[in-house]
Amino acid sequence: MAVSARTAVALGAALLAAAVGCSPTAKHPAGSGDQAAGRATPSVSAPAGGGVIPVGPGPQSSYTAQVQPKAGSCHYRLTAAKQPLPDPVCTPGALSPAVTQATIGSTICRTGGYTSTIRPPVSVTGKEKIGNAASYDYTGPMGDAEYDHLISLQLGGDPNDPRNLWVQPPSPDHVPGKGPNNPKDAVETHLHTAICKNQVTLAAAQQAIATDWTTAEAKLGIKSATAASEPVDSDG
């Protein structure tokens, strides 16, 4: 009786091994398809983000042009509506340590403005924009592209950390030659207003804009900026 039990166990193990070996559900090799070829993802079903956003050096008394990612190493993503999003590896966003929930009253929400006092000069960002265009293989008119803070200065983004800046190409409805006309700017201004009215937290707004600016308002449960009355603060 004991020999028969051992035989049954051995037979069951053999059958199980055979079944696993013949399984028809083998996975595709990692890195195959469009992603391995370096092509832009045509739509975003699960936007990047949701992790810890790095913290940059913050506002400086003087700025120097920052080294940009290697040429051709960054790849735009596109939403279903063909709006551009940055490469989450090259441009995950970066926060200013000077702006926290406790300091918004004396920084981004203060009367008289804040962003103009910490913005790097064009002599610096102009050089960075050229380098970043090469990083993203952007070959369109430079005057139609915005060198954009992913997390804008009015949302507490770092002023000159290269992880927070990218050459944002024109949106699908852009008129060539008309200069930057970025719908992301209106979203940023609307989120800024919501922060300063204590409708959303600073951290929630920063995470939402870093993940996907086109869905930030919906994720935060606030009315679309297309119907908002506040003026747009371009973050170029």
N, C-alpha and C positions, 0 to 999 in steps of 0.2 A: 504494500500500500504506500510506503514512504517513497519507493523508487518511482512509482507511477505519478506521485505528486511532483517530484523533481522533474520528471520528463515533461509533464504538462507545463510547468513554469518555463522550462527551456524552450519548448515549442512556441509558447505565447511570445516570448522575447524575440524569437527568430521572426515570427510573423510581423511583429511590430516594427522591427528593423527594416524588413522588406517593404512595408507600407511607407515608411518615412523615406526610404531611398527612391521610391517610385512616385513621390508626391509631385503633382502637376503644378504646384504653386511656387515654383522657383522665382526668386526676385530678380529684377533687372539689375545689372551692375551699377554701382554708384557712379555718378558723374557722366551718365550717358545722356544723349539727346541735346536739346537746346542749351541747357545749362552748361554742359561740358564744352560746347562749341562757342560759348561766350556771347550768345545772342541775347538780346533783351527779352525779358518775359513779357508776353503780349498783354497779360492781365494779372491782377493781383487778387488772389482768392484768400490768401492769408498774409497780410502785410507784415513786413519785418518790423521788429520793435518789441516792446513789452518788457525788455530787460532793463538793467541799470544803465542810465545815461552817464557817460563819463563827465568829469568836471575839469574845465580848462583853467588856465592861469588867471582869467578875469581881466578887468580893465587895466590898462597900462598907461604910464605917463607918456610913453612913446612906443610906437609899434615898428616892427621890422617884418619884411615879407617872409612868410613861412614856406618851408619846403612842401611841395605838393606830392600826392601819390604818383607813382611811376606812370609814364605815358601809356595810355591804352589799358590800364589796369582796372578802371572803374567802368561800370555799365549801368546806364539808365534802366529803370523799370517803368512800365506804363500801366495806368489803371485801365479799367474797361472802357472809360471815356477818353482814353489816350492822353490823359494828363501825366506829365513826367514826375517821377519820384527818383530820389538819388539811390546810389548803391549803398546798402546798409553797412557794408564793410568799410568802404572809403569814407562815407559820410553818415555816421550814426547819430550825429549831434553832439554838442558839448555845452555844459552849463557854466554860467558865471558863478563863482563862489560868493560874489558880492550880493547876489539876489536870492533871497530865501523867503519863505512865507512870512517870517518875522520882520523882514526888511522891505517888503514891497511898498510900504508907505513912504519910505525915504529914497526909494530907487524908482522902479518902473511906474509906480502910481503917483509919484509926487507931482505937485502943481508946478508948472513951468517946463516940464519935459525932462527926459533923462537920456534918451538914446543919442542925441546929438553931442552929448558931453563925453561919450565913451567910444564913438564910432571911429575906426581906423581911417586914416586919410586915403584919398584916391591914389596918391603916390605909392602906397603900399598895396592896396587891394587891386590896383590895375595890374601890377606885376603878378600877383597871385591868380588873378582871373585868367591871364594868358596861360599860366602853368596848369591851372585846373582844367581849362578847356582841353589841353593835351591829355590830361589824366582821363577825361571822359570821352576822348575822341570826338569832341564837339567841333564841327567844321562849318556851322552856319554863321550868319552875320553876328559879330560880337556885340553890335549895338542893339540887337534884338534879344540877347540873352542877359539874364540878370545874375550877377554874382551874389548869391543869396545865402543868408544865414538860415540853415534848416530850422533851428529854434531861434526865432527872431530876437533882436535886442530888447524889444518891448515885452517879450515873454521870458526874459532872463537868460537868453542864450549867450555863450561866450563871444566876445567881440572879434577875436582873431585866431581862434583855435582852428587849424585846418580841418578838423573833424566836423566842424559846424558850418563849413562853407562849401558851396558847389556852384558850378555854372549851370543855372537852370534854363533849359531851352524854352522857346516860346510855347504857349499853349496852342491847342489845335485851331482855335478861332482867331489867332493872332494875325494881324495884317503886316506882312513883311515890310521892313523899313520904317516902321512906326515907333521903334524903340520898345523897351520892356513894358508889357501890359499884363501883369501877373495876377490872376485871381487869388493866388495864395495870400497876397498882401491883405486883402479884405478879411480873410479868415483870421489872420494873425491879429489884426486890429480888433476884430470882434471878440476873440479870446482874451485879449488884453482888457477890454472893457468888462468882460465877465469876471476876470480875476479881481479887478479893482472894485467891483460891486459885490465881491464875496459870493458870487454865484457858483464859482468853481475854484478849486485849489490850484495854486501855482504848479505843483507837481503833476496834477492830472492834465492840465493844459499842455505842459511841456511834453509829457508822454504821448498825448494824442497827436500833437503836431509833428513830433519826431517819427511817429509810426506811419501816418498817412494824412497829409493835410486835407485831402479831399473828403475824408470821413470824420475829421476831428470834431466838428460841431455836432454831428449826429451821435458820436460816442459820448460826448459830454452832455447831451440832452438840451442843447441851446438852439435857438432859432437861427436859421441860415443867415449868413452875412449878406446874401443877395438882397435881403429885405431890411438890413440894418441901416440906421441913419448916421452912425458915427463915421467921421472922415477916415480915409485909408492912409496909413502911414507906410509908405514904400520902404522896404528893408534892403534895397539893393546895395 
